[in-house]
Amino acid sequence: MANPLMSGNVGTLFAPGINQILYNELPDLPEEYSQLCQVETSEHQFEQDQVFAGLGLARLKRELVGIEYDQIVQGGSKRYTHDVYALGWAHSLEVMEDDRYAVVRETPRQLARSIRHKVEAAGFAPWNTGFTTTTTADGETLFDTAHPLIDPAKGDITTATQSNYLNQAADLSITAIQNILLMAESQVDEAGMRVTSSPTDLWMAPDLQFLAQKLMGSQFDPDTGNNAINPIAGRLTPHIGHWFTSSTIWFLKAAGVRNNVKFFWRRRPVTMTWDDNEVLGSKHAIHARFSANATDYRGLWAGHS
C-alpha cells in the first residue's frame, strides 16, 4: 500500500551527486493587489456597504417663506462575504530523514507563496470580471455605460445615468485616453452634484506596456509626423497588472478614491504544522480568509476589457 504522506516522484531527493536543486529560484513579483484595491480588516462574517444620495443644490428662499428641506435617499448596497482559502502538504518521516538537499524543509515555504498568489488573483478578480459579472451597489457591472443615479434631479446634471466605460471599446491610444479624461470631467454623485476625481493612473495588461510608453513618454504627438504637442504627456502614471487575465485590458484610476473596489482581510495567512503519529509523518498547511468585490465605480474609467 502506498504511503498516503508521500505522493509524487521524490526519488531524486535521496540520490547522491546532485549538484543543485532548482526550486523556484526566481524572485516573486512585488505586491500589486493593494495598489488596486482599498485594503481593510474585517471582524465579522461579512461586510456590507450602503449607498445614499446626499443633499442637492441650495434652493432660492423668498422673503418670509420657509426654508426648503432636503433629505438623503437610500440606494443599493454591496455585501462582501469572506471565503476561506487553504492548501496543505504532507510527507512521511522517511522522506524527511532521507532528504539529502533540504527540499522537504523548504517546501512549507511554498505554501506561503501559494496563498500570496491566490490573494493577488482574488484582488484582481473584480477588475477582470468588471465588464461581465462583478457588479457595484447600483446593480450594473463595474465598468458600464449606464450606471443609474439615485436622485439626479437634486443636482445640476439631471441625466438618469452616467458612464465609466467608452461607448465602444477602444484600444489604447491618445484619442481613447482623451475621451476618458473628458468623461471624467462630467462625473457626478448620486444626487447629480459634480464631483472631483481626475484620473491619475493608467493600469494595463503587460502586453500594452511598450505602447503606453510610446504614447505618454513622448513630448510630441506620437500618432503624427509633425511636432504637435502630446496632450497626455505626464498626466498619467502607468502601471502593469500581472494578474489581469486579458491582454487588452486598460483603464484609468483616480488616486485617493475610496469605497470603489475593496479587499477585506478577515483572517490573514496562518501556517500550521503537526505530526501524524499513526503513519509516522508530518503535515503542513496554510489558510486565510478574505474577500474582494466592488461597491462603486466612481474614479474608474475603462477603455477596453
C-alpha positions in Angstrom: 0.0 0.0 0.0 1.3 3.4 -1.0 2.3 5.8 1.8 -0.5 8.4 2.0 2.0 11.0 3.1 4.5 10.5 0.3 3.0 11.4 -3.1 4.6 12.2 -6.4 8.1 11.3 -7.6 10.6 12.4 -4.9 13.2 9.7 -5.6 15.8 12.3 -6.6 15.7 13.7 -3.0 17.7 10.6 -2.0 20.1 10.4 -4.9 23.8 11.3 -4.3 25.7 13.6 -6.6 23.1 16.2 -7.5 24.9 19.5 -7.8 22.0 21.9 -7.2 18.2 21.7 -6.6 16.4 24.2 -8.8 13.3 25.0 -6.9 11.6 28.3 -7.6 14.8 30.3 -7.5 13.4 33.3 -9.3 12.0 36.2 -7.2 8.3 36.8 -6.9 6.6 39.9 -8.3 6.0 42.7 -5.9 2.6 43.1 -4.3 0.1 44.6 -6.7 -3.4 44.0 -5.4 -3.1 46.6 -2.6 -2.4 49.2 -5.3 -5.7 48.5 -7.0 -7.9 47.7 -4.0 -8.7 49.5 -0.8 -7.5 47.0 1.7 -9.4 46.8 5.0 -9.7 44.5 8.0 -13.0 42.8 9.0 -14.1 41.3 12.3 -17.4 39.9 11.0 -18.7 37.2 8.8 -19.3 39.7 6.1 -19.1 43.5 5.5 -21.8 45.5 3.8 -21.6 48.9 2.1 -24.8 51.0 1.8 -25.0 53.8 -0.8 -27.0 57.0 -0.3 -27.8 60.1 -2.4 -26.8 63.1 -0.4 -28.3 66.6 -0.3 -28.7 68.6 -3.5 -28.4 72.2 -4.6 -29.5 75.0 -2.3 -32.9 76.4 -3.3 -34.0 80.0 -3.6 -35.5 81.3 -0.4 -38.0 84.1 -0.8 -38.7 86.7 1.9 -41.0 85.4 4.7 -41.1 82.0 3.1 -39.8 78.9 4.9 -36.6 77.2 4.1 -37.0 74.1 1.9 -35.6 70.9 3.5 -33.9 68.1 1.6 -33.2 64.5 2.6 -30.8 61.8 1.8 -32.2 58.9 -0.2 -31.1 55.3 0.3 -29.8 53.4 -2.7 -28.3 50.0 -3.3 -25.9 48.0 -1.1 -22.9 45.7 -1.6 -22.0 42.7 0.6 -18.5 41.3 1.0 -18.7 37.7 2.1 -15.3 36.3 3.3 -14.2 32.9 1.9 -11.6 30.6 3.3 -8.6 29.5 1.2 -6.2 26.8 2.2 -3.6 24.4 1.0 -1.7 21.5 2.6 1.3 19.3 2.1 2.3 16.1 3.8 5.3 13.8 3.9 6.5 10.7 5.7 9.2 10.6 8.3 11.3 8.5 5.9 11.2 11.3 3.3 12.3 13.8 5.9 15.2 11.5 7.1 16.5 10.7 3.6 16.2 14.1 2.0 19.8 15.0 1.2 19.1 18.5 -0.1 16.7 20.0 2.4 13.9 20.3 -0.2 11.4 18.9 2.3 12.3 21.5 4.8 12.0 24.3 2.2 8.6 23.1 0.8 6.4 24.6 3.6 7.6 28.0 2.4 5.9 27.2 -0.9 2.6 27.2 1.0 3.0 30.9 1.8 3.8 31.6 -1.8 0.7 29.8 -2.9 -1.6 31.8 -0.7 0.2 35.0 -1.7 -0.6 34.3 -5.4 -4.2 33.5 -4.5 -4.5 36.8 -2.8 -3.3 38.6 -5.9 -5.6 36.7 -8.1 -8.6 37.4 -5.8 -7.7 41.1 -5.6 -7.6 41.3 -9.4 -10.8 39.3 -9.9 -13.2 42.3 -9.6 -11.3 44.1 -12.4 -11.0 41.0 -14.6 -14.8 40.4 -14.4 -15.7 44.1 -14.1 -17.1 44.0 -17.6 -19.2 40.9 -17.2 -20.1 39.6 -13.7 -18.7 41.9 -11.0 -21.5 44.5 -10.2 -21.5 47.5 -8.0 -24.2 48.6 -5.5 -26.3 50.1 -8.4 -26.6 46.6 -9.9 -24.6 47.3 -13.0 -21.2 46.0 -13.9 -18.2 47.8 -12.5 -17.4 49.2 -15.9 -20.7 50.1 -17.6 -22.1 52.8 -20.0 -25.4 53.3 -18.0 -24.9 53.5 -14.2 -28.2 54.7 -12.8 -28.2 57.6 -10.4 -30.4 57.5 -7.3 -31.8 61.1 -7.4 -30.0 63.1 -10.1 -32.7 65.9 -10.2 -31.3 67.3 -7.0 -28.1 68.5 -8.7 -27.1 70.5 -11.7 -26.8 67.5 -14.0 -30.1 65.7 -14.4 -29.2 62.7 -16.6 -30.6 59.5 -15.2 -27.4 57.5 -15.9 -23.7 58.1 -16.4 -20.9 56.1 -17.9 -17.4 55.0 -16.9 -16.8 52.9 -20.0 -16.3 54.1 -23.6 -19.5 53.5 -25.6 -17.4 51.5 -28.0 -14.4 49.6 -26.6 -11.2 51.2 -27.9 -7.6 50.1 -28.0 -5.2 52.1 -26.0 -4.5 55.4 -27.9 -4.2 59.1 -27.3 -7.7 59.6 -28.6 -9.2 57.0 -26.3 -7.4 58.4 -23.3 -8.6 61.9 -24.2 -12.2 60.7 -24.4 -12.0 59.1 -21.0 -10.4 62.3 -19.5 -13.3 64.3 -20.8 -15.8 61.7 -19.5 -14.2 62.1 -16.1 -14.7 65.9 -16.1 -18.5 65.5 -16.0 -18.8 62.8 -13.3 -21.4 63.4 -10.7 -22.6 61.8 -7.4 -25.9 60.0 -6.8 -27.6 63.4 -6.3 -26.4 64.8 -9.6 -23.8 67.0 -7.9 -20.4 67.4 -9.7 -17.5 65.6 -8.1 -13.8 65.9 -8.5 -11.9 62.7 -9.4 -9.4 63.3 -12.1 -7.6 60.2 -13.5 -4.0 59.9 -12.3 -3.0 56.3 -13.1 -3.2 54.1 -16.2 -3.5 50.4 -15.4 -3.0 47.9 -18.2 -2.0 44.4 -19.2 1.7 43.7 -19.7 1.2 43.5 -23.4 0.4 47.2 -23.6 3.4 48.5 -21.7 5.5 49.5 -24.7 2.6 51.2 -26.4 1.9 53.1 -23.2 5.5 54.2 -23.0 5.3 55.4 -26.6 2.0 57.3 -26.0 2.9 59.0 -22.8 6.7 59.2 -22.8 6.9 61.5 -25.8 6.7 65.3 -25.6 5.2 65.3 -29.1 2.2 63.5 -30.6 3.4 60.0 -31.5 0.5 59.5 -33.8 1.6 62.1 -36.3 4.7 63.0 -38.2 4.8 66.6 -37.1 5.7 68.4 -33.9 2.2 68.6 -32.4 2.2 68.7 -28.6 1.3 65.4 -26.9 -1.7 66.4 -24.8 -1.4 63.5 -22.3 2.3 63.6 -21.7 3.0 63.5 -18.0 -0.7 63.3 -17.0 -0.9 59.6 -16.0 1.4 57.2 -14.2 1.5 53.8 -15.9 1.1 50.6 -14.0 1.3 47.0 -15.2 -1.0 44.4 -13.7 0.4 40.9 -13.9 -2.8 39.2 -12.8 -5.0 40.7 -15.5 -6.5 37.8 -17.5 -7.0 39.9 -20.7 -4.1 41.1 -22.8 -6.1 44.1 -24.0 -7.5 45.5 -20.7 -6.7 49.1 -19.7 -8.4 51.6 -17.6 -7.8 54.9 -15.7 -8.0 55.3 -12.0 -8.1 58.4 -9.8 -5.7 58.5 -6.8 -7.3 58.6 -3.4 -10.7 57.4 -4.5 -12.2 55.3 -1.7 -15.1 52.8 -1.5 -15.0 51.5 -5.0 -13.1 48.2 -5.1 -12.3 46.7 -1.7 -10.3 43.8 -0.3 -11.2 42.6 3.2 -8.9 40.6 5.4 -10.9 38.5 7.8 -8.0 36.2 8.7 -4.5 36.9 7.5 -2.5 33.8 6.5 -1.9 31.3 9.3 0.5 28.4 8.9 0.2 25.1 10.7 2.4 22.1 11.2 1.6 18.9 13.1 2.7 15.3 13.3 0.6 12.3 12.2 1.8 9.7 14.7 -0.3 6.9 13.3 1.6 6.8 10.0 4.8 8.5 11.2 4.5 11.6 9.1 4.1 15.3 9.2 1.6 17.7 7.7 1.8 21.3 6.8 -1.0 23.7 5.9 -1.8 27.4 5.4 -5.1 29.1 5.5 -6.6 32.6 5.2 -10.0 34.2 4.9 -10.7 37.2 2.8 -13.0 38.8 0.1 -12.8 41.2 -2.7 -15.5 43.0 -4.6 -16.7 46.4 -5.9 -19.1 48.9 -4.3 -18.8 51.9 -6.5 -17.5 52.8 -9.9 -16.6 56.4 -9.5 -13.0 57.2 -10.0 -12.6 54.4 -12.5 -12.9 54.6 -16.3 -12.3 51.7 -18.7 -11.3 51.8 -22.4 -11.1 48.1 -23.2 -11.8 44.8 -21.4 
